[in-house]
């Protein structure tokens, strides 16, 4: 990934081995990572918001090279678009 002036963008310290795409999905999952949940909250829990969405994205399984039929690379995916 290039930044301004075509100089390579520096890697985040401690995350040098990850691609920008892997960091995207890790950041997305971290956004929904939570330990406490209000029992009156009508929204799905964070694990569902991150895992189920990622399972239904071809980009996720491609980014992490998930084998076919693996839990994170199902044959059938739900897609609205």
CORCOR-V712721 format. One line per field, one symbol per residue. ss: DSSP state (H for helix, E for strand, L for the rest). phi: phi as a letter, one per 30 degrees, with the letter a starting at -180 (. if undefined). psi: psi as a letter, one per 30 degrees, with the letter a starting at -180 (. if undefined). Layout:
ss=???
phi=???
psi=???
//
This chain:
ss=LELHHHLELLLLLLLLLLLHHHHHHHHHHHHHLLLLLLLLLLLLLHHHHHHHHHHLLHHHHHHLLLLLLLLLLLLLLLLLL
phi=.cceiiddddddeibddcdedddedddeddecdbccbddcdddddeeddcddddecceddddechddeidecbddcbcbdd
psi=klakggkkkklkkfgffkleeeeeeeeeeeegjkfkkkfgkfllleeeeeeeeeegjeeeeeeghklkglegileklkke.
//
